[in-house]
Amino acid sequence: MGRRLALRVAGVAVAAAVPVVGVGGTGGVAEAADGERRTASEGRTAPEGGAGRRLRAMTFNLRYASEQQPNSWVQRRPVMRELLRREAPHLLGTQEGLYGQLQEIAEDLGARYSWLGTGRAGGSRDEFAAIFYDTRRLRPVEYDHFWLSDTPYVIGSATWGNSVIRMVTWVRFRDLLTGAEFYALNTHLDHAHQGSRERSAGLITDRLRSLEAGLPRIVTGDFNVAAHANPVYETMLRAGSLVDSWDAAEERSAQYATFHGYRPLVPNGDRVDWLLTSPSVRTLSAEINIFAKDGQYPSDHLPVQADLEW
């Protein structure tokens, strides 16, 4: 991987582990789009065979905080809060979050969560590829960032034709329940330039191969192309030695296009948000989460989540 950093605060180039203030379980009621209701504090039921040891991972393009109506962040934040408290992921790879927005999500999640990330323009500037984690279950061992460009350790660099800066955040975690370690890598590929996406996939898979062999990988991201329909997907699976948790899942929900843009959901639509794993990771279940409240979705993307075990 080249440069590796111990878990510490070191200025603009690296992210700080952000302490969050506690909110705790509310005992309130969360309502899914299909009318299903659960208390927010009880979370979801683990699939048989994964109870106790399963790790819930989620990838979620948050849609950056804006004041534009409708679907402003002020409108979406309460729905985001209910969704995340209801699902209670141990690992959450996010895309597009702005610094203040991520601080608010951390506040809403409560003291059991922390996060790592840096703005793609450095420090708190621009969008993040932040990774949230449940501190009762996971402990960071090391982390780093790199930019998707010819100069991956130059902050804010973009050299492949994309006008938007693209980057990666990765963390090596220790599972406090099992003692096992794994890598989590989170990214957001370019929305407009296929060449940039392909070179980004190549760089990411190169970096994955340079990490310590034998440790599982979990890769989350908005890849901006459909699974099974683009060379980027094939590169991530083949060169990255990864499997698609959606395809590998022993159980899965109905499929919808994961980008909906606040329009009606599209059954069997394109999955542009992926949760990939090492083949050694067992996917007990996978879900494209359609949670909404009073017609309001928390984002213009649907989160993709999976219960994993290894």
N, C-alpha and C positions, 0 to 999 in steps of 0.2 A: 504493500500500500504506500510505501514511502513514508512520509511524515505521519507520525502518530503522536497524539497529545494525551497526557494524563488528564483525568477529570479535574479541571480547575478553571478559574476565570483568568483569562489572559488577554484582556483588551478587546479590540474590535474584531480581530481575526477569528476568535473562537467564541462560542456561545457560553452563557452562564446557565447553570441549573437554577431555574427560577423558583424560589419558594412561593407557595401559594397559601392563602388564608382559608381556613376551614369553613365550609358551609354545612357539610354533613348530609345524611339522608333526610329527606323531607317527609317521607311517608305519604306524599301526594300521589295523585293518580295520573299516569301517562296514558295517552290514547293513541293507538296506531291508526294508520289510514284505513285499515279494514275493520275498525271498530273494536279491536281487541283492547282490553284494559288490564293494566297491572299496576300495583303500587310501585312508585319509583324507587323505594328503598329496597324492595325485594330482589330486583334485578331479574335475570332470565334464568331458566332452568338449564343446567348442563346436560348434554346428551348422555345417554347411557354409555358407559365405558370410559368417559372422560371426566366424570365427577371428581372433584377435588384436585386433579392434576391438570385439567385442561387449561389452556391459556387462550384467552379471547383477544384476537387481534382485529384491528379495523383500519381501513384506509378511507380518508374523507377529504375531498376538496371542499373547503369551508365556504367558498365564495368570499372574497375580501370584503371587509366592512365598508359600506358606503351609505350615504344618506339618500340615495336615489329611491324614489317611490315608484311602484310598490316594492316590497321585498327588501326594505332597508335593513341594516344590521339591528337597529332598535326593534324592528318587528320580528326578526328571525332569532335573536338571542334567546328569548324564553323557550322557543321550540328546540333550539340546539341544546339548551340546558337540560330539558326533559329527556331528549333522546339520549344524550351521553350518560346521564345518571341512570336511565333505564337499562342501557346496555352494559355499562360499567366495563369497558374494555381494559385489559391489563396493558395493552400496547396500542397506541393510536398514532398512525402516521398521517399528518395533515398537510394540505397544500393551500396556498394563497393567503394564509392568515397574516394579518398585519400585527405589529407588536402590541398595540393597545387591545386589539381584538383577542389576541392570545392571552394577554393578562386577564381579560374578563372571563374567558373560557376557563382558565386556571382557577379563578375565584369561584366560578360556578361549580367546578368539579370538586373543590374542597381540598383539605389539607393532605389527603392521602395521595394526591397526584403532584407530580412535578413535570418539567419539560426541558428539552434541549433544542437549541436552534440558533440561527443567526440570520439576519436579513440578507437577501441575495445581493444587495448593494453594500453589505457590510454593516455590522452593528445592528441597530434597530431599523435600518432603512430598507424599504421595499418589502416584498412578500417573503414569507418564511416557508421552509419545508420542515417544520418543527415536529418533533416526536414527543408525545406525552406518554407517561408511564405511571402505573400504580406502584407507589413506593413500598407498599406492603408486600408486593410480589416480586418486583424487579429492582435491581441495583445496577447503575451504570459502572462499568469497569474502565472503559475508555471511549472516546468519541472523536469525531473529526467532521470536517466539511470539505467538499471540493466542488469546483465549478465545472460545468459541462462546456469545455472549450479546449483549445490547444494549450492553454496555460491554466491547468485546473487548480493551482494554488494561488492564483492571482484573484483577489476578491473582486467580484463584479465583472469578471471577464466574459466576453461573448465573441467568438471568432468564427462561428460556423453559419453565418448568414441570418441568425435569429436576432431580432431587435430587442427581444425580452431576455433578460438574464435568466439562466437556468442553472440549478445547482443540486447538490445531494447532501443530506445529513445522514451519518451513520453512527450507530452506538453498539458497543459490545455490552451485553447485559448478563448478569448472573441471576438466575431464577432462585429466589430465596426459598421456595418450597422444595425444590429438587436438588439444588446446588449446581445444576447444569448451566452452561453458558451458551449464548447464541448471539448472532449479529442481526441487527435490524437496520435496514437501509431504506431511506425514503426520498422520493424525488417527484418532479413535475416536468415532463418533457414539453418541448415547444409545441404551440398550437398551430403554427403556420408552415414550418419548414421541415419537409420529410428528410432532407439531407442532415439537418441538425439532429433530428430524432434518431436517425440511424447511427450517426457518430456518437451520440450520447449513449445509446444502448451498448455500443462497442466499448466505450470508456468505462461504463458501469460494470460490465461483465469482466473487464480486465481487473478492475479494483476488487471485485468479488473474489476472483481467483487468487489475488495477492493476500487476502485475509487468512488467518490461521486455518489450516486444513482440518477437517473433522468436525468443526463447529457448525451447527445448522445456521441457515440464513432465512430471514423473513424480509421480503422486499415489498414495499408498499408504494403506490404512486398513481398519479393521473398521467397516463402515457399518451393521451390525446389521439390514440388510434384504436381501432376495434381489435379485440382478441381474435386470433385465428385468421386475421385478414390483412396482416401487414408484416413486412420483414422485421420490424422492431420486436414484435412478439416472438418470432422464431429465434432471433438473436438472444433475447433475454432467457428463453428456455434452454436453447441448445448451448450457446457459449457460456451462459451463466449457470448451467447445470441446475436448473430450477424446474419446478412444476407449477402449474396453475391450480391454486387451491380450489377454485370453482369446479374445475373438471375432476379433481382428485377427491372431492368431498364425498363422504359416505351418505350424507343427506344434504339437500340444498333447497332453497326457497324457489319461488317463481323467478324467472329472469325478466329484468326490465333494462332498457337503456339507462346507463348510469348517469349520463348527462341528460337532463330534462328541460333546463332553461325555464322552469316554472310553468311549463306547458303540460298537457295531459301525458301521463306516463305511457311509454311505448313497450308493450309486452314483447319479449324475445328480441329486444333491441340490442344495440352495440354496447359491449362492456369496454369502456375506455379506462376505467379505474380497476387496477389489478392488485391482487394480494398473492404473491408468489412465494414459494417456500423451497427448501431443499427436499429432495425425494425422501429423505429419512423422516421428515415430519409427517405425521398422520393428521389429515383433516377430517375431523369428526362431523362437522357441518359447516355449510357456507350459506350466507344470506345477503341478498341485496335488500337493504332496509328501506321501506317505503313510509317510514314514520312521518306524519304530518299532523297538525292540530288546527282545526277550524279552517282548513284549506291552505294553511301556511306551511311550506316546507322550510327546513332550517338552512338549506343551501340550494343552488341550482344543480348540484350533483346529488346522487344517492350514495350513502356510505355502503361499502362492501366489507363484510366482516366474516370471520371464521373462528371456530373453536378448534384449537390445535393441541397436539400431544406428541411427545417424543420421549 
